[in-house]
Amino acid sequence: MIYVLGACSLLTAVGAVVLLVRLASARATGRARLGKSSAPDDFPRRVLRLLEVSIDTGLLADAGPAGLADVEVRAREPQDPYRSAAELVDWLARESAGSGYAEASGLIKGVYQLGHALRAPEAEVADCLAPLLARLRRAKVGGSPVARVECVRRGAMLDLGTMASLNYGARVTQPLGVLVYDAGGKMLGKAKVLCG
């Protein structure tokens, strides 16, 4: 009986070490991938924090031996150039300097997708979005300056006047964009959303 308990303890310890090594590797991979970024603010640092918190919270439950490369980006559009969380982090690092409306909107979508893929806490996703929302507020859409930006919450009722649903459903299950208005309250950009 003592041998069985000892063997179970040893297997548990080995499993814990393997998991810790995998998590440390995923953190190092995230740091290395984001090291290439050239953002005008602390956006890359916030993405790294999102990665670290998500790894600590979910232990990369969806990942295999390749870590972030095994985590599928489930909330993606056909034209998105990434399929895994690792490819998405690379894309975010490459595009991190974008400050125009289209670039900032793409980065916002990428952050929402990364948060969804890693099952990140909403507060961490919101923190990661903060510098991008500030960039968006400094942008212009068709010559009109952006005055107000609103985030769509999960569980919100689909509003076809302000949201562009990428699938069918009545409630937002995953936002992929934000609502953008000018000073007069005119909508400049609808939020892309997934519904269920």
URRAHU-V411125 format. One record per residue. SS is DSSP state (H for helix, E for strand, - for the rest). BURIAL is I if it has 16 or more other C-alpha atoms within 10 Angstrom, else O. D_CENTER is the distance of its C-alpha to the mean C-alpha in whole Angstrom. Layout:
BEGIN
ss->SS burial->BURIAL d_center->D_CENTER
ss->SS burial->BURIAL d_center->D_CENTER
END
This chain:
BEGIN
ss->- burial->O d_center->48
ss->H burial->O d_center->47
ss->H burial->O d_center->46
ss->H burial->O d_center->44
ss->H burial->O d_center->42
ss->H burial->O d_center->42
ss->H burial->O d_center->40
ss->H burial->O d_center->38
ss->H burial->O d_center->37
ss->H burial->O d_center->37
ss->H burial->O d_center->34
ss->H burial->O d_center->32
ss->H burial->O d_center->32
ss->H burial->O d_center->32
ss->H burial->O d_center->29
ss->H burial->O d_center->27
ss->H burial->O d_center->28
ss->H burial->O d_center->26
ss->H burial->O d_center->23
ss->H burial->O d_center->23
ss->H burial->O d_center->23
ss->H burial->I d_center->21
ss->H burial->I d_center->18
ss->H burial->O d_center->20
ss->H burial->I d_center->19
ss->H burial->I d_center->16
ss->H burial->I d_center->15
ss->H burial->O d_center->18
ss->H burial->I d_center->16
ss->H burial->I d_center->13
ss->H burial->I d_center->15
ss->H burial->O d_center->17
ss->H burial->I d_center->15
ss->H burial->I d_center->14
ss->- burial->O d_center->17
ss->- burial->O d_center->18
ss->- burial->I d_center->16
ss->- burial->I d_center->18
ss->- burial->I d_center->16
ss->- burial->O d_center->19
ss->- burial->O d_center->17
ss->- burial->O d_center->15
ss->H burial->I d_center->12
ss->H burial->I d_center->12
ss->H burial->I d_center->13
ss->H burial->I d_center->11
ss->H burial->I d_center->8
ss->H burial->I d_center->11
ss->H burial->I d_center->11
ss->H burial->I d_center->8
ss->H burial->I d_center->9
ss->H burial->I d_center->12
ss->H burial->I d_center->12
ss->H burial->I d_center->10
ss->H burial->I d_center->13
ss->H burial->O d_center->16
ss->H burial->O d_center->15
ss->H burial->O d_center->14
ss->- burial->I d_center->16
ss->- burial->I d_center->14
ss->- burial->O d_center->16
ss->- burial->O d_center->15
ss->- burial->I d_center->16
ss->- burial->O d_center->19
ss->- burial->O d_center->21
ss->- burial->O d_center->19
ss->H burial->I d_center->16
ss->H burial->I d_center->13
ss->H burial->I d_center->15
ss->H burial->I d_center->16
ss->- burial->I d_center->12
ss->E burial->I d_center->12
ss->- burial->I d_center->9
ss->- burial->O d_center->11
ss->- burial->I d_center->10
ss->- burial->I d_center->11
ss->- burial->O d_center->14
ss->- burial->O d_center->17
ss->- burial->O d_center->17
ss->- burial->O d_center->14
ss->- burial->O d_center->15
ss->- burial->I d_center->13
ss->- burial->I d_center->13
ss->E burial->I d_center->12
ss->H burial->I d_center->9
ss->H burial->I d_center->11
ss->H burial->I d_center->12
ss->H burial->I d_center->9
ss->H burial->I d_center->9
ss->H burial->I d_center->12
ss->H burial->I d_center->12
ss->H burial->I d_center->9
ss->H burial->I d_center->12
ss->H burial->I d_center->15
ss->H burial->I d_center->14
ss->- burial->I d_center->13
ss->- burial->I d_center->17
ss->- burial->I d_center->16
ss->- burial->I d_center->18
ss->- burial->I d_center->19
ss->H burial->I d_center->18
ss->H burial->O d_center->17
ss->H burial->I d_center->15
ss->H burial->I d_center->13
ss->H burial->I d_center->13
ss->H burial->I d_center->11
ss->H burial->I d_center->9
ss->H burial->I d_center->8
ss->H burial->I d_center->7
ss->H burial->I d_center->5
ss->H burial->I d_center->3
ss->H burial->I d_center->4
ss->H burial->I d_center->4
ss->H burial->I d_center->3
ss->H burial->I d_center->3
ss->H burial->I d_center->6
ss->H burial->I d_center->7
ss->H burial->I d_center->8
ss->- burial->I d_center->9
ss->- burial->I d_center->8
ss->- burial->O d_center->10
ss->H burial->O d_center->10
ss->H burial->O d_center->12
ss->H burial->I d_center->9
ss->H burial->I d_center->6
ss->H burial->I d_center->10
ss->H burial->O d_center->11
ss->H burial->I d_center->8
ss->H burial->I d_center->9
ss->H burial->O d_center->13
ss->H burial->I d_center->14
ss->H burial->I d_center->12
ss->H burial->I d_center->14
ss->H burial->O d_center->17
ss->H burial->I d_center->17
ss->H burial->I d_center->17
ss->H burial->I d_center->20
ss->- burial->O d_center->22
ss->- burial->I d_center->22
ss->E burial->I d_center->24
ss->E burial->I d_center->24
ss->- burial->O d_center->27
ss->- burial->O d_center->29
ss->E burial->O d_center->28
ss->E burial->I d_center->26
ss->- burial->I d_center->23
ss->- burial->I d_center->24
ss->E burial->I d_center->22
ss->E burial->I d_center->18
ss->E burial->O d_center->17
ss->E burial->O d_center->14
ss->- burial->I d_center->15
ss->- burial->O d_center->15
ss->- burial->O d_center->14
ss->- burial->O d_center->18
ss->- burial->O d_center->19
ss->E burial->O d_center->22
ss->- burial->I d_center->21
ss->- burial->O d_center->23
ss->- burial->O d_center->24
ss->- burial->O d_center->25
ss->- burial->I d_center->22
ss->E burial->I d_center->19
ss->E burial->I d_center->19
ss->E burial->I d_center->18
ss->- burial->O d_center->17
ss->- burial->O d_center->19
ss->- burial->O d_center->22
ss->- burial->O d_center->22
ss->- burial->O d_center->23
ss->E burial->I d_center->20
ss->E burial->I d_center->16
ss->E burial->I d_center->14
ss->E burial->I d_center->11
ss->E burial->I d_center->11
ss->- burial->I d_center->9
ss->- burial->I d_center->11
ss->E burial->I d_center->14
ss->E burial->I d_center->17
ss->E burial->I d_center->19
ss->E burial->I d_center->23
ss->- burial->I d_center->26
ss->- burial->O d_center->29
ss->- burial->O d_center->31
ss->- burial->O d_center->28
ss->- burial->O d_center->28
ss->E burial->I d_center->24
ss->E burial->I d_center->23
ss->E burial->I d_center->20
ss->- burial->I d_center->19
ss->E burial->I d_center->15
ss->E burial->I d_center->14
ss->E burial->I d_center->14
ss->E burial->I d_center->14
ss->E burial->I d_center->17
ss->- burial->O d_center->19
END
